């Protein structure tokens, strides 16, 4: 039996191999990519980011490959009700081609929680990662 595999655009904590390994039990290969038409900001009262639609903006991240349906379901539970997984297209940083993938966007009811404060992976590694690796399915 062939297992269907998916691509997932990660712009926040899922870019970190130690996070994905903790959630799904393995790391995922990936390439640098950009998501056009969205902005990324720190979620209020949290240490993680969210994205909301914003014309003329773009979000850097990592396109992760080889995600199984079961792993997507684990990731859905990890992301929780604050996020919705939706289909989108991203550009690979080294190419112009568009790649179809999944991405987690902030749910409509929670969009006001995404602040204008920038969120970066470097900030998270230095400031926001405390206590984060206790999660596991």
C-alpha positions in Angstrom: 0.0 0.0 0.0 1.3 3.5 -0.9 1.0 6.1 1.7 0.1 9.6 0.4 2.6 12.2 1.3 2.0 15.9 1.6 4.0 19.1 1.7 3.6 21.6 4.6 4.7 25.2 4.7 6.1 26.0 8.1 6.7 29.6 9.1 7.0 29.2 12.9 8.0 26.6 15.4 7.5 23.7 13.0 10.6 24.8 11.1 12.7 23.5 14.0 13.7 19.8 13.6 13.5 19.3 17.3 9.9 20.4 17.4 8.7 18.2 14.5 10.7 15.3 15.9 9.0 15.7 19.2 5.5 15.9 17.6 5.6 13.2 14.9 8.7 11.2 15.9 11.0 12.3 13.1 12.4 15.3 11.3 11.3 16.3 7.8 13.4 17.4 4.8 12.7 20.9 3.6 13.6 23.9 1.5 13.4 27.6 2.1 10.2 29.0 0.6 8.0 32.2 0.6 4.2 32.5 1.1 2.9 35.6 -0.7 -0.2 37.5 0.4 0.2 36.9 4.2 1.9 38.6 7.1 3.4 37.0 10.2 3.3 38.4 13.7 3.6 37.3 17.3 0.4 36.0 18.8 -0.7 38.1 21.8 0.2 36.5 25.2 2.1 33.7 23.5 5.6 32.8 22.2 4.5 31.6 18.8 3.5 33.3 15.5 0.4 33.4 13.4 -0.3 34.5 9.8 -3.2 36.4 8.4 -4.0 37.5 4.9 -2.3 40.7 3.8 -1.9 41.8 0.2 1.6 42.8 -0.8 3.2 41.0 2.1 5.2 37.7 2.1 6.2 35.3 4.8 9.5 33.4 4.8 9.6 29.8 6.0 10.4 26.2 5.2 8.5 23.9 2.8 8.5 20.5 4.6 8.2 17.3 2.4 7.0 13.8 3.0 4.3 14.5 5.6 1.9 11.6 5.9 -1.8 12.0 6.6 -1.4 10.5 10.1 1.4 13.1 10.8 -0.9 15.9 9.5 -3.5 14.8 12.0 -0.9 14.9 14.8 0.1 18.4 13.7 -3.5 19.5 13.6 -3.9 18.5 17.3 -0.6 20.2 18.1 -1.7 23.5 16.5 -5.1 23.3 18.2 -8.2 25.3 17.6 -6.3 28.6 17.1 -5.2 27.5 13.7 -6.8 26.1 10.5 -4.9 24.0 8.0 -5.6 25.3 4.5 -4.3 24.6 1.0 -2.0 27.2 -0.6 0.9 27.6 -2.9 4.4 28.8 -2.0 7.5 29.8 -4.0 10.8 28.1 -3.4 13.3 30.7 -2.7 15.7 29.4 -5.4 13.1 28.9 -8.1 10.0 30.7 -9.4 7.8 27.7 -9.5 4.7 27.5 -7.2 4.3 24.4 -5.1 1.0 23.3 -3.6 1.1 22.6 0.1 -0.7 22.9 3.4 -0.2 25.8 5.8 -1.6 26.6 9.3 -3.3 30.1 9.3 -4.9 31.7 12.3 -8.6 30.9 12.6 -11.0 33.8 11.7 -12.2 34.2 15.3 -8.6 34.7 16.5 -7.1 37.0 13.9 -7.1 40.0 16.2 -4.6 38.1 18.4 -1.9 38.4 15.8 0.1 41.5 16.7 2.3 43.7 14.6 5.3 42.5 16.6 7.6 40.5 14.2 8.3 36.9 15.1 11.6 35.3 14.0 13.0 31.8 14.5 16.1 33.5 16.0 14.0 35.2 18.7 12.2 32.0 19.4 15.5 30.1 19.9 16.8 32.7 22.3 13.6 33.8 24.2 10.5 31.8 23.5 11.5 28.1 23.4 11.5 27.6 27.2 9.2 24.7 28.1 8.1 24.1 24.5 9.6 20.6 24.0 7.5 18.9 26.6 4.8 18.2 24.0 4.6 14.7 22.4 2.0 12.5 20.8 
